[in-house]
Amino acid sequence: MEENENKIEETQENKQESEFKKQTANVINEAKEQMKNINIKEEAEKGKNLFLKLFKEPIKTIKEIAQDEQNKTQKTAIILIIIWVVSVLFRQIIFYATSKYYDFDFLDTLKVILSPVLVIAGMTVSIYFLNKNSKKSISRIITSVTIAKIPTIVSSLVVYLNYIHSKVYNLTDPIRTFLSIISMVIMYFTVKFLFEENDDETAVKQFVKVEAIYYVIAFIISFFGITM
């Protein structure tokens, strides 16, 4: 009896893994197609409106995105990821350009560029495999997670103010900490709505599990010299 249950469970896990690989391939292809059809001016306006809406009504906004089966915010999410990647890339270039002791290192730069992508991927994997009762497409999870990371993306831009003067750090550091807290709160509601969980106590437990798996993934990735 127990052996049969284990076999059924193993079969379900294999199906889930197979579906994950299939959806991942679809997401990559979708992203390529979306990039070809992006209207920068239109997406900039949509991004600005989304930012204002997220600022005014964060919970309502993230709920709409998490429950949007058409995933209308996908293009905006792609642009946000690109902005995040470019932000950390430029910071790395500035580091090498101003450093007296370090020369440009392509591998280290590549690791820095991969970091934002792996942050989104790590959270997506964690949510996808834990959310067994209310399955969402990988593309919708990626979009929701990326929107929840907007404060973190803003934080990566705020750090450039440090180049104005060394003492500006005293201002930017608490701002970045505050943005990190906001991102964590929004991420909680993202998980709650993706899991379609109404009970707050259960939602908190699910969020803790998602974060735990994410940090396990981050720990493993750190052995490759990449910080998530």
C-alpha positions as CSV (number, residue, x, y, z in Angstrom):
1,M,0.0,0.0,0.0
2,E,2.7,2.4,1.1
3,E,4.8,1.4,-1.9
4,N,2.0,2.2,-4.3
5,E,1.5,5.6,-2.7
6,N,5.2,6.3,-3.1
7,K,5.0,5.3,-6.8
8,I,2.0,7.6,-7.4
9,E,3.7,10.4,-5.6
10,E,6.9,9.9,-7.6
11,T,4.9,9.8,-10.9
12,Q,3.2,13.1,-9.9
13,E,6.5,14.7,-9.2
14,N,7.9,13.5,-12.5
15,K,4.9,15.0,-14.3
16,Q,5.3,18.2,-12.4
17,E,9.0,18.4,-13.3
18,S,8.2,17.6,-17.0
19,E,5.5,20.3,-17.0
20,F,7.9,22.8,-15.4
21,K,10.5,22.2,-18.2
22,K,7.9,22.5,-20.9
23,Q,6.6,25.8,-19.4
24,T,10.1,27.1,-19.0
25,A,10.8,26.6,-22.7
26,N,7.5,28.3,-23.5
27,V,8.4,31.3,-21.3
28,I,11.7,31.8,-23.0
29,N,10.0,31.7,-26.4
30,E,7.3,34.0,-25.2
31,A,9.9,36.5,-23.9
32,K,11.7,36.5,-27.3
33,E,8.4,37.2,-29.1
34,Q,7.4,39.9,-26.5
35,M,10.8,41.6,-27.0
36,K,10.2,41.9,-30.7
37,N,6.9,43.7,-30.2
38,I,7.8,46.0,-27.3
39,N,6.8,49.6,-27.8
40,I,9.1,51.5,-25.4
41,K,7.0,54.6,-25.2
42,E,3.8,52.7,-24.5
43,E,5.5,50.4,-22.0
44,A,7.1,53.3,-20.2
45,E,3.7,54.9,-19.7
46,K,2.3,51.5,-18.5
47,G,5.2,51.1,-16.2
48,K,4.7,54.6,-14.7
49,N,1.0,54.0,-14.2
50,L,1.7,50.6,-12.6
51,F,4.3,52.1,-10.2
52,L,1.8,54.8,-9.1
53,K,-1.0,52.2,-8.7
54,L,1.3,49.9,-6.7
55,F,2.2,52.9,-4.5
56,K,-1.4,53.9,-3.9
57,E,-3.0,50.4,-3.7
58,P,-0.2,47.8,-3.4
59,I,-2.4,44.9,-2.1
60,K,-5.1,45.4,-4.7
61,T,-2.6,45.9,-7.5
62,I,-0.6,42.8,-6.7
63,K,-3.8,40.8,-6.4
64,E,-5.0,41.8,-9.8
65,I,-1.6,40.9,-11.3
66,A,-1.4,37.5,-9.5
67,Q,-5.0,36.6,-10.6
68,D,-4.7,37.9,-14.2
69,E,-4.9,34.8,-16.4
70,Q,-4.1,36.8,-19.5
71,N,-0.8,38.0,-17.9
72,K,-1.2,41.5,-19.4
73,T,1.7,42.9,-17.3
74,Q,4.3,40.4,-18.8
75,K,6.0,43.0,-21.1
76,T,6.3,45.4,-18.2
77,A,7.9,42.7,-16.1
78,I,10.4,41.9,-18.9
79,I,11.4,45.5,-19.1
80,L,11.8,45.7,-15.3
81,I,14.1,42.7,-15.3
82,I,16.2,44.3,-18.1
83,I,16.4,47.6,-16.1
84,W,17.5,45.6,-13.1
85,V,20.2,43.7,-15.0
86,V,21.5,46.9,-16.7
87,S,21.5,48.7,-13.4
88,V,23.8,46.1,-11.7
89,L,25.9,45.9,-14.9
90,F,26.6,49.6,-15.0
91,R,27.5,49.6,-11.3
92,Q,30.0,46.8,-11.9
93,I,31.5,48.7,-14.9
94,I,31.8,51.8,-12.7
95,F,33.5,49.7,-10.0
96,Y,36.1,48.5,-12.4
97,A,36.5,51.9,-14.0
98,T,37.2,53.6,-10.7
99,S,39.2,50.8,-9.0
100,K,42.9,51.0,-8.7
101,Y,43.3,47.4,-7.7
102,Y,40.9,45.4,-9.9
103,D,40.9,44.9,-13.6
104,F,37.8,44.1,-15.6
105,D,36.8,40.5,-15.1
106,F,34.3,39.1,-17.6
107,L,33.3,36.1,-15.5
108,D,32.6,38.1,-12.4
109,T,30.6,40.6,-14.5
110,L,28.6,37.8,-15.9
111,K,27.8,36.5,-12.4
112,V,26.6,40.0,-11.4
113,I,24.3,40.2,-14.5
114,L,22.9,36.7,-13.7
115,S,22.1,37.6,-10.1
116,P,18.8,39.5,-10.7
117,V,17.6,36.8,-13.2
118,L,18.4,34.1,-10.7
119,V,16.5,36.0,-7.9
120,I,13.4,35.9,-10.0
121,A,14.0,32.3,-11.1
122,G,14.6,31.1,-7.5
123,M,11.4,32.6,-6.2
124,T,9.5,31.3,-9.3
125,V,10.7,27.7,-8.8
126,S,9.9,27.8,-5.1
127,I,6.4,29.1,-5.6
128,Y,5.7,26.7,-8.6
129,F,6.6,23.5,-6.8
130,L,5.0,24.4,-3.5
131,N,1.7,25.6,-5.0
132,K,0.2,22.2,-5.7
133,N,-3.5,23.1,-5.0
134,S,-3.7,26.2,-7.2
135,K,-1.3,25.8,-10.1
136,K,-0.3,29.0,-11.9
137,S,1.7,29.2,-15.1
138,I,5.4,30.0,-14.8
139,S,5.0,33.1,-16.8
140,R,2.3,34.5,-14.5
141,I,4.5,33.7,-11.4
142,I,7.5,35.4,-13.0
143,T,5.4,38.5,-13.7
144,S,4.0,38.6,-10.2
145,V,7.4,38.1,-8.6
146,T,9.0,40.7,-10.7
147,I,6.3,43.3,-9.8
148,A,6.8,42.5,-6.2
149,K,10.5,43.2,-6.7
150,I,9.9,46.7,-7.9
151,P,11.1,48.3,-4.6
152,T,14.3,46.1,-4.9
153,I,14.8,47.3,-8.5
154,V,14.4,50.9,-7.3
155,S,16.9,50.2,-4.6
156,S,19.5,49.1,-7.2
157,L,19.0,52.6,-8.8
158,V,19.1,54.5,-5.6
159,V,22.6,53.2,-4.9
160,Y,23.9,55.4,-7.8
161,L,23.4,58.4,-5.5
162,N,26.4,57.2,-3.5
163,Y,28.6,58.3,-6.4
164,I,27.7,61.9,-5.7
165,H,29.4,62.0,-2.3
166,S,30.5,59.4,0.2
167,K,28.2,60.8,2.9
168,V,25.1,60.3,0.7
169,Y,25.4,56.6,1.9
170,N,24.0,57.8,5.2
171,L,20.8,58.6,3.4
172,T,20.7,55.9,0.8
173,D,21.4,53.0,3.2
174,P,18.2,53.4,5.3
175,I,16.2,54.1,2.1
176,R,17.4,50.8,0.6
177,T,16.7,49.0,3.8
178,F,13.1,50.4,3.8
179,L,12.6,49.4,0.1
180,S,13.8,45.9,0.9
181,I,11.2,45.6,3.7
182,I,8.5,46.9,1.4
183,S,9.5,44.4,-1.3
184,M,9.3,41.6,1.3
185,V,5.8,42.6,2.4
186,I,4.6,42.8,-1.2
187,M,6.1,39.4,-1.9
188,Y,4.1,38.0,1.0
189,F,0.9,39.1,-0.6
190,T,2.1,37.9,-4.0
191,V,2.5,34.4,-2.5
192,K,-0.8,34.7,-0.7
193,F,-2.7,35.6,-3.9
194,L,-0.8,33.1,-6.1
195,F,-1.7,30.3,-3.7
196,E,-5.3,31.7,-3.5
197,E,-5.1,31.4,0.3
198,N,-7.7,33.3,2.4
199,D,-6.4,32.2,5.8
200,D,-3.7,34.5,6.9
201,E,-2.0,32.0,9.3
202,T,-1.8,29.4,6.5
203,A,-0.5,32.1,4.1
204,V,2.3,33.1,6.4
205,K,3.3,29.4,6.7
206,Q,3.3,29.1,2.9
207,F,5.3,32.3,2.6
208,V,7.9,31.0,5.1
209,K,8.2,27.8,3.1
210,V,8.7,29.6,-0.2
211,E,11.4,31.8,1.4
212,A,13.1,28.8,3.0
213,I,13.3,27.0,-0.4
214,Y,14.5,30.2,-2.1
215,Y,17.3,30.6,0.4
216,V,18.3,27.0,0.0
217,I,18.5,27.7,-3.8
218,A,20.5,30.9,-3.1
219,F,22.9,29.0,-0.8
220,I,23.6,26.4,-3.6
221,I,24.0,29.1,-6.2
222,S,26.5,30.9,-3.9
223,F,29.0,28.0,-4.5
224,F,29.3,29.3,-8.1
225,G,30.2,32.8,-6.8
226,I,26.8,34.3,-7.5
227,T,25.0,36.3,-4.8
228,M,21.2,36.3,-5.0
